[in-house]
Amino acid sequence: MELIEINGRSWKKYKGDEGQDVYVAQFVEPQEKILGHFANDESYDILINEDADFYLPSGNAMFNDMPVEDESNVAFKFRKNVFTQEEQDGAFEGLFDAAIESNNRGMAAGPREETQGNRDWVTGFQQDVLGWYEQKQPADVFGGDVLESFAKKHEKADDEIRGGVWLRTKVEPAFGTYKEFFPKMMDKLASMSIEEASAYAKDVRKNMISSTNYATAIWSGIAGFYGRYPRIPYGRATAYTDHHREKFEQCYPFARRLDRVMNELLPSRYGKQKEFADRLDNKFLIGEDTTFTTITVNTTTKDRNARMACHRDAGSLNEGYSNLTVISDGKKDWKGGYLVTPEVRAAINVRPGDLLLIDNMRIIHGNTPIEAPDSGVDDLLRMSLVFYFREDMDQLGSWEYEHLRRAFVDDRRKNEDHELWRPYWNGVSPSMWDTEEWFEYLNEHGGSDMLLKYHPESQKASLEAFFA
């Protein structure tokens, strides 16, 4: 047993039964403040390059100075060279195109960049200036210059995670340029009366700023299958999987290898995840024989950014476990991109073919900078994959039942004679799954057995209607 001490922090370390390094952190540092911000070399003390098991501290985790191998207390398990080159090639071919430019990664996207596509962010300073004019220019209670105080306030302000963007199509006609337009806007506001400036600032906010609240765009996408949510109330394949099924299936050998190794390394957590998978129609499982429903795909190249800021994941099965693998095309490479767990001050150098099983629902994690290899930026390519079981999939019915829910929604959406139809209606309405309309549709297309299996209340409704 070795005691590692760095910067006042300590970890116990010893060799495990498989020859892996086993670490037991003697602390967990609160790191909520790092959420939404990027990790760097200051975010960790230990860099893990070889097979390792890493445990969180616990009152039950130590026995005779050795950790009890309790899976509930594992922060992560890392194994080198798990996947063959053939398996990696299949995953690369099958999943690379699933990643698209996305604004929907929330905290993981990190602080806002200077621009968003071909548009600029509305800065905190600009928001304050517009707000001041909208409020009819209240005086500074300390007698100072209000606009100057706004500028000083934002000199050292923390980077914001989300925000609005200026609309180029509105700004350019008004100012003749999109570059450096805001000083011109300020001059215009300063030349107006209080009432005129207030009205103009409100008009600017309404017409020149997007109503959508954006996060920084990163290259990330979803493959596999989704559960229901309010606007799309049926289980289904993701758009990528639906349109590229043959290509998608090339990732199956990779997924099956991952599934087997997860069972070997975390049998208890795997068993709980398998209980959920066994309840689900296997057509919603990756390969129809693994315990995974969904894959997050992130890609970084010279033209793409998928560096993840510090975050916790959401949507994965709590009782199960998530994972991280990285691959390339066998020709290109990268430097950096360590997966950092700042609460226990550890980073993992995950390389092609490696597997990291990590408690990503509980553990804050993010990447250090992903940099081009020594051969140059043209040779930069890193693709990370996270396979998991989506918790909301547990409520789904059979593949056929979910398909009929989808068909019902589509039929309503296209039926202009439907009493609820209106332009751009998506076919969804409140309590639609408790209506006679749905019961009759399901009975006609799925049969009475399916109707009674999923909607036993329909029989009562039919009897009440008969005797009414």
NUTI-748438 format. One line per 2 residues: number of its first residue (from 1); their letters; for each residue x, y, z of C-alpha. Coordinates in nm, 2 decimals, always signed. Layout:
N
NUM	a	X/Y/Z | ...
This chain:
468
1	me	+0.00/+0.00/+0.00 | +0.14/+0.34/-0.10
3	li	+0.02/+0.68/+0.02 | +0.04/+0.95/-0.25
5	ei	+0.04/+1.31/-0.12 | +0.03/+1.60/-0.36
7	ng	-0.06/+1.96/-0.27 | -0.21/+1.86/+0.06
9	rs	-0.43/+1.59/-0.10 | -0.38/+1.22/-0.06
11	wk	-0.47/+0.89/-0.24 | -0.40/+0.54/-0.13
13	ky	-0.27/+0.31/-0.41 | -0.20/-0.06/-0.45
15	kg	-0.20/-0.33/-0.71 | -0.52/-0.51/-0.79
17	de	-0.58/-0.87/-0.88 | -0.54/-0.81/-1.25
19	gq	-0.23/-0.60/-1.21 | -0.42/-0.28/-1.24
21	dv	-0.34/+0.02/-1.02 | -0.61/+0.08/-0.76
23	yv	-0.66/+0.43/-0.61 | -0.87/+0.53/-0.32
25	aq	-0.91/+0.91/-0.29 | -0.91/+1.03/+0.07
27	fv	-1.12/+1.33/-0.02 | -1.38/+1.47/-0.25
29	ep	-1.35/+1.84/-0.32 | -1.67/+2.04/-0.40
31	qe	-1.64/+2.17/-0.75 | -1.98/+2.31/-0.84
33	ki	-1.81/+2.63/-0.95 | -1.63/+2.46/-1.23
35	lg	-1.95/+2.34/-1.40 | -1.98/+2.48/-1.74
37	hf	-1.61/+2.58/-1.75 | -1.32/+2.40/-1.91
39	an	-1.08/+2.18/-1.73 | -0.70/+2.23/-1.78
41	de	-0.37/+2.12/-1.63 | -0.46/+2.29/-1.30
43	sy	-0.77/+2.08/-1.26 | -0.59/+1.75/-1.17
45	di	-0.29/+1.61/-0.99 | -0.27/+1.25/-1.11
47	li	-0.26/+1.15/-1.47 | -0.36/+0.79/-1.54
49	ne	-0.21/+0.62/-1.84 | -0.25/+0.25/-1.75
51	da	-0.52/+0.01/-1.63 | -0.67/+0.15/-1.31
53	df	-0.96/+0.13/-1.07 | -1.04/+0.45/-0.89
55	yl	-1.26/+0.46/-0.57 | -1.43/+0.74/-0.39
57	ps	-1.38/+0.76/-0.01 | -1.65/+0.60/+0.20
59	gn	-1.71/+0.49/+0.56 | -1.75/+0.14/+0.42
61	am	-1.47/+0.15/+0.16 | -1.18/+0.07/+0.39
63	fn	-1.11/-0.26/+0.56 | -0.76/-0.33/+0.71
65	dm	-0.63/-0.04/+0.51 | -0.76/-0.19/+0.18
67	pv	-1.07/-0.07/-0.01 | -1.38/-0.29/-0.02
69	ed	-1.45/-0.34/-0.40 | -1.80/-0.20/-0.37
71	es	-1.93/-0.10/-0.71 | -2.14/+0.17/-0.56
73	nv	-1.82/+0.34/-0.46 | -1.63/+0.32/-0.79
75	af	-1.56/+0.66/-0.96 | -1.42/+0.49/-1.27
77	kf	-1.24/+0.19/-1.41 | -1.00/+0.23/-1.70
79	rk	-0.86/-0.04/-1.93 | -0.62/-0.01/-2.21
81	nv	-0.65/-0.18/-2.55 | -0.99/-0.33/-2.51
83	ft	-1.11/-0.30/-2.87 | -0.96/-0.45/-3.18
85	qe	-0.87/-0.23/-3.48 | -1.15/-0.40/-3.68
87	eq	-1.40/-0.31/-3.40 | -1.28/+0.05/-3.39
89	dg	-1.30/+0.08/-3.77 | -1.66/-0.05/-3.77
91	af	-1.76/+0.21/-3.50 | -1.59/+0.49/-3.69
93	eg	-1.76/+0.41/-4.02 | -2.09/+0.34/-3.85
95	lf	-2.11/+0.65/-3.62 | -1.89/+0.94/-3.75
97	da	-2.17/+1.10/-3.95 | -2.40/+1.10/-3.65
99	ai	-2.22/+1.40/-3.50 | -2.37/+1.73/-3.62
101	es	-2.32/+2.10/-3.51 | -2.54/+2.13/-3.20
103	nn	-2.64/+2.40/-2.96 | -2.81/+2.16/-2.72
105	rg	-2.53/+2.03/-2.50 | -2.59/+2.28/-2.21
107	ma	-2.31/+2.29/-1.95 | -2.10/+2.05/-2.16
109	ag	-2.06/+2.31/-2.44 | -1.86/+2.54/-2.21
111	pr	-1.84/+2.92/-2.21 | -1.96/+3.11/-2.50
113	ee	-1.72/+3.18/-2.78 | -1.69/+3.52/-2.95
115	tq	-1.93/+3.42/-3.23 | -2.21/+3.17/-3.29
117	gn	-2.21/+3.06/-3.65 | -2.21/+3.39/-3.85
119	rd	-2.36/+3.58/-3.56 | -2.22/+3.75/-3.25
121	wv	-2.33/+3.69/-2.90 | -2.51/+3.97/-2.71
123	tg	-2.25/+4.04/-2.45 | -2.33/+4.12/-2.08
125	fq	-2.21/+4.48/-2.14 | -2.45/+4.52/-2.43
127	qd	-2.74/+4.37/-2.23 | -2.67/+4.62/-1.95
129	vl	-2.65/+4.92/-2.19 | -2.98/+4.83/-2.36
131	gw	-3.15/+4.77/-2.02 | -3.03/+5.11/-1.89
133	ye	-3.18/+5.29/-2.19 | -3.50/+5.08/-2.17
135	qk	-3.54/+5.19/-1.81 | -3.51/+5.55/-1.91
137	qp	-3.15/+5.60/-1.80 | -3.17/+5.59/-1.41
139	ad	-2.88/+5.78/-1.25 | -2.59/+5.60/-1.08
141	vf	-2.67/+5.61/-0.70 | -2.29/+5.68/-0.64
143	gg	-2.29/+5.96/-0.89 | -2.06/+5.79/-1.14
145	dv	-2.08/+5.74/-1.52 | -2.32/+5.45/-1.57
147	le	-2.19/+5.33/-1.90 | -1.83/+5.34/-1.77
149	sf	-1.94/+5.14/-1.47 | -2.09/+4.88/-1.70
151	ak	-1.76/+4.85/-1.89 | -1.56/+4.80/-1.57
153	kh	-1.81/+4.55/-1.44 | -1.76/+4.33/-1.75
155	ek	-1.38/+4.35/-1.77 | -1.34/+4.06/-1.54
157	ad	-1.68/+3.90/-1.55 | -1.70/+3.52/-1.56
159	de	-1.77/+3.37/-1.90 | -2.14/+3.30/-1.95
161	ir	-2.27/+2.96/-2.07 | -2.57/+3.06/-2.27
163	gg	-2.71/+3.37/-2.43 | -2.88/+3.55/-2.72
165	vw	-2.72/+3.64/-3.05 | -2.75/+3.94/-3.28
167	lr	-2.94/+3.89/-3.60 | -2.71/+3.99/-3.89
169	tk	-3.01/+4.03/-4.13 | -3.15/+4.30/-3.90
171	ve	-2.83/+4.47/-3.79 | -2.66/+4.52/-4.13
173	pa	-2.95/+4.71/-4.30 | -2.98/+4.94/-3.99
175	fg	-2.61/+5.02/-3.96 | -2.46/+4.94/-4.30
177	ty	-2.21/+4.70/-4.14 | -2.21/+4.41/-3.90
179	ke	-1.86/+4.47/-3.77 | -1.83/+4.71/-3.48
181	ff	-2.20/+4.81/-3.51 | -2.26/+4.85/-3.13
183	pk	-2.06/+5.17/-3.08 | -2.27/+5.32/-3.36
185	mm	-2.58/+5.21/-3.18 | -2.46/+5.37/-2.86
187	dk	-2.39/+5.70/-3.04 | -2.75/+5.68/-3.18
189	la	-2.90/+5.62/-2.84 | -2.69/+5.90/-2.68
191	sm	-2.83/+6.15/-2.94 | -3.19/+6.07/-2.86
193	si	-3.43/+6.20/-2.59 | -3.49/+5.98/-2.29
195	ee	-3.83/+5.86/-2.42 | -3.70/+5.81/-2.78
197	as	-3.40/+5.61/-2.65 | -3.62/+5.39/-2.43
199	ay	-3.85/+5.31/-2.72 | -3.55/+5.24/-2.96
201	ak	-3.37/+5.01/-2.71 | -3.69/+4.81/-2.66
203	dv	-3.72/+4.79/-3.04 | -3.36/+4.67/-3.08
205	rk	-3.41/+4.39/-2.82 | -3.73/+4.28/-2.99
207	nm	-3.62/+4.29/-3.35 | -3.24/+4.26/-3.36
209	is	-3.17/+3.99/-3.10 | -3.27/+3.62/-3.15
211	st	-3.54/+3.51/-2.91 | -3.36/+3.17/-2.88
213	ny	-3.11/+3.12/-2.59 | -2.80/+2.95/-2.74
215	at	-2.51/+2.76/-2.60 | -2.18/+2.73/-2.79
217	ai	-2.21/+2.50/-3.08 | -2.02/+2.18/-3.07
219	ws	-2.01/+1.87/-3.29 | -2.22/+1.62/-3.11
221	gi	-2.50/+1.39/-3.21 | -2.71/+1.09/-3.10
223	ag	-2.73/+0.75/-3.25 | -2.94/+0.45/-3.15
225	fy	-3.29/+0.50/-2.99 | -3.49/+0.75/-2.80
227	gr	-3.77/+0.73/-2.55 | -4.09/+0.94/-2.55
229	yp	-4.11/+1.31/-2.47 | -4.41/+1.55/-2.49
231	ri	-4.37/+1.67/-2.85 | -4.27/+1.33/-2.98
233	py	-4.46/+1.08/-2.76 | -4.34/+0.75/-2.89
235	gr	-4.02/+0.54/-2.88 | -3.82/+0.55/-3.20
237	at	-3.48/+0.54/-3.37 | -3.29/+0.86/-3.38
239	ay	-3.29/+1.04/-3.71 | -2.94/+0.93/-3.79
241	td	-3.02/+0.56/-3.72 | -3.35/+0.58/-3.90
243	hh	-3.19/+0.71/-4.22 | -2.86/+0.52/-4.21
245	re	-2.95/+0.18/-4.06 | -2.70/-0.03/-4.26
247	kf	-2.41/+0.21/-4.19 | -2.51/+0.23/-3.82
249	eq	-2.51/-0.15/-3.78 | -2.13/-0.15/-3.84
251	cy	-2.09/-0.04/-3.48 | -2.25/-0.36/-3.34
253	pf	-1.93/-0.56/-3.29 | -1.78/-0.26/-3.09
255	ar	-2.09/-0.23/-2.88 | -2.09/-0.61/-2.80
257	rl	-1.73/-0.61/-2.69 | -1.80/-0.31/-2.47
259	dr	-2.11/-0.49/-2.32 | -1.90/-0.80/-2.24
261	vm	-1.62/-0.60/-2.07 | -1.86/-0.39/-1.87
263	ne	-2.01/-0.72/-1.74 | -1.66/-0.84/-1.64
265	ll	-1.55/-0.52/-1.47 | -1.88/-0.41/-1.30
267	ps	-2.10/-0.72/-1.28 | -2.34/-0.58/-1.02
269	ry	-2.41/-0.25/-1.21 | -2.42/-0.44/-1.53
271	gk	-2.68/-0.68/-1.39 | -2.90/-0.40/-1.28
273	qk	-2.88/-0.24/-1.63 | -2.95/-0.58/-1.79
275	ef	-3.27/-0.61/-1.58 | -3.39/-0.29/-1.75
277	ad	-3.27/-0.41/-2.09 | -3.45/-0.74/-2.06
279	rl	-3.78/-0.56/-2.00 | -3.74/-0.36/-2.31
281	dn	-3.82/-0.48/-2.66 | -3.48/-0.58/-2.80
283	kf	-3.54/-0.38/-3.12 | -3.46/-0.07/-2.90
285	li	-3.12/-0.21/-2.80 | -2.80/-0.15/-2.98
287	ge	-2.74/-0.47/-3.18 | -3.06/-0.61/-3.02
289	dt	-2.84/-0.80/-2.77 | -2.66/-0.54/-2.56
291	tf	-2.77/-0.34/-2.26 | -2.73/-0.01/-2.45
293	tt	-3.01/+0.19/-2.61 | -2.83/+0.51/-2.72
295	it	-2.49/+0.65/-2.82 | -2.36/+1.00/-2.79
297	vn	-2.11/+1.08/-3.07 | -1.87/+1.38/-3.04
299	tt	-1.60/+1.46/-3.30 | -1.31/+1.71/-3.31
301	tk	-1.12/+1.79/-3.63 | -0.95/+2.10/-3.75
303	dr	-1.30/+2.22/-3.85 | -1.50/+2.07/-3.56
305	na	-1.50/+2.13/-3.19 | -1.62/+1.88/-2.94
307	rm	-1.42/+1.96/-2.63 | -1.65/+1.91/-2.33
309	ac	-1.66/+2.16/-2.04 | -1.71/+2.02/-1.69
311	hr	-2.06/+1.87/-1.64 | -2.25/+1.58/-1.50
313	da	-2.45/+1.37/-1.75 | -2.83/+1.34/-1.74
315	gs	-3.06/+1.08/-1.88 | -2.85/+0.77/-1.82
317	ln	-2.99/+0.49/-1.61 | -2.90/+0.56/-1.24
319	eg	-2.87/+0.19/-1.16 | -2.65/+0.12/-1.46
321	ys	-2.32/+0.27/-1.56 | -2.19/+0.48/-1.85
323	nl	-1.86/+0.47/-2.04 | -1.63/+0.66/-2.26
325	tv	-1.43/+0.54/-2.56 | -1.23/+0.73/-2.82
327	is	-1.13/+0.63/-3.17 | -0.99/+0.78/-3.48
329	dg	-0.97/+0.67/-3.84 | -0.65/+0.48/-3.79
331	kk	-0.45/+0.76/-3.98 | -0.51/+1.08/-3.78
333	dw	-0.44/+1.15/-3.41 | -0.45/+1.42/-3.14
335	kg	-0.28/+1.54/-2.83 | -0.44/+1.62/-2.49
337	gy	-0.81/+1.57/-2.45 | -0.76/+1.41/-2.11
339	lv	-1.09/+1.33/-1.93 | -1.06/+1.51/-1.59
341	tp	-1.25/+1.43/-1.27 | -1.17/+1.75/-1.07
343	ev	-1.35/+1.65/-0.75 | -1.08/+1.38/-0.70
345	ra	-0.81/+1.56/-0.89 | -0.75/+1.28/-1.15
347	ai	-0.72/+1.28/-1.53 | -0.73/+0.98/-1.76
349	nv	-0.55/+0.97/-2.09 | -0.80/+0.77/-2.30
351	rp	-0.66/+0.67/-2.63 | -0.80/+0.47/-2.93
353	gd	-0.90/+0.12/-2.82 | -0.92/+0.21/-2.45
355	ll	-1.24/+0.19/-2.24 | -1.33/+0.41/-1.94
357	li	-1.63/+0.31/-1.73 | -1.72/+0.62/-1.53
359	dn	-2.00/+0.72/-1.29 | -2.08/+1.02/-1.51
361	mr	-2.42/+1.09/-1.34 | -2.24/+1.16/-1.01
363	ii	-1.89/+1.26/-1.11 | -1.81/+1.60/-1.26
365	hg	-1.60/+1.55/-1.57 | -1.47/+1.74/-1.87
367	nt	-1.18/+1.75/-2.12 | -0.85/+1.94/-2.13
369	pi	-0.77/+2.10/-2.47 | -0.78/+1.87/-2.77
371	ea	-0.48/+1.97/-2.98 | -0.35/+1.88/-3.32
373	pd	-0.07/+1.62/-3.33 | +0.29/+1.71/-3.41
375	sg	+0.23/+1.64/-3.78 | -0.01/+1.93/-3.80
377	vd	-0.37/+2.05/-3.78 | -0.47/+1.86/-4.09
379	dl	-0.41/+1.54/-3.90 | -0.63/+1.62/-3.61
381	lr	-0.92/+1.37/-3.56 | -1.07/+1.26/-3.23
383	ms	-1.41/+1.09/-3.20 | -1.55/+1.00/-2.85
385	lv	-1.84/+0.76/-2.79 | -2.06/+0.72/-2.49
387	fy	-2.29/+0.41/-2.49 | -2.57/+0.41/-2.23
389	fr	-2.92/+0.29/-2.14 | -3.16/+0.59/-2.14
391	ed	-3.37/+0.58/-1.82 | -3.69/+0.70/-1.99
393	md	-3.68/+0.39/-2.23 | -3.81/+0.18/-1.94
395	ql	-4.17/+0.32/-2.00 | -4.19/+0.20/-2.36
397	gs	-4.41/-0.07/-2.49 | -4.32/-0.31/-2.77
399	we	-4.16/-0.19/-3.09 | -4.49/-0.25/-3.27
401	ye	-4.69/-0.06/-3.01 | -4.46/+0.25/-3.02
403	hl	-4.47/+0.23/-3.40 | -4.85/+0.26/-3.39
405	rr	-4.83/+0.55/-3.15 | -4.61/+0.72/-3.41
407	af	-4.84/+0.63/-3.70 | -5.14/+0.77/-3.50
409	vd	-4.97/+1.10/-3.44 | -4.87/+1.12/-3.81
411	dr	-5.22/+1.04/-3.93 | -5.37/+1.31/-3.71
413	rk	-5.11/+1.56/-3.82 | -5.19/+1.50/-4.19
415	ne	-5.57/+1.49/-4.15 | -5.70/+1.83/-4.23
417	dh	-6.05/+1.72/-4.14 | -5.95/+1.64/-3.78
419	el	-6.13/+1.87/-3.54 | -5.80/+1.98/-3.39
421	wr	-5.61/+2.03/-3.71 | -5.45/+2.37/-3.78
423	py	-5.15/+2.48/-3.99 | -4.82/+2.34/-3.85
425	wn	-5.00/+2.12/-3.59 | -4.77/+1.83/-3.49
427	gv	-5.06/+1.59/-3.43 | -5.02/+1.59/-3.05
429	sp	-5.29/+1.70/-2.80 | -5.34/+1.68/-2.42
431	sm	-5.46/+1.34/-2.29 | -5.47/+1.20/-2.64
433	wd	-5.37/+0.85/-2.52 | -5.69/+0.83/-2.30
435	te	-5.93/+0.90/-2.58 | -6.17/+0.67/-2.77
437	ew	-6.01/+0.80/-3.09 | -5.68/+0.63/-2.99
439	fe	-5.84/+0.32/-2.85 | -6.03/+0.26/-3.17
441	yl	-5.71/+0.32/-3.38 | -5.51/+0.08/-3.17
443	ne	-5.78/-0.18/-3.18 | -5.80/-0.16/-3.56
445	hg	-5.43/-0.16/-3.63 | -5.29/-0.35/-3.34
447	gs	-5.57/-0.58/-3.23 | -5.77/-0.62/-2.92
449	dm	-5.50/-0.81/-2.73 | -5.26/-0.51/-2.77
451	ll	-5.53/-0.27/-2.67 | -5.61/-0.45/-2.35
453	ky	-5.24/-0.51/-2.27 | -5.15/-0.14/-2.28
455	hp	-5.49/+0.02/-2.21 | -5.70/-0.20/-1.99
457	es	-5.90/+0.11/-1.90 | -6.03/+0.11/-2.26
459	qk	-6.26/-0.19/-2.17 | -6.42/+0.01/-1.89
461	as	-6.46/+0.31/-2.11 | -6.63/+0.10/-2.38
463	le	-6.87/-0.05/-2.12 | -6.96/+0.29/-1.99
465	af	-7.03/+0.41/-2.34 | -7.24/+0.11/-2.41
467	fa	-7.47/+0.16/-2.11 | -7.48/+0.54/-2.14
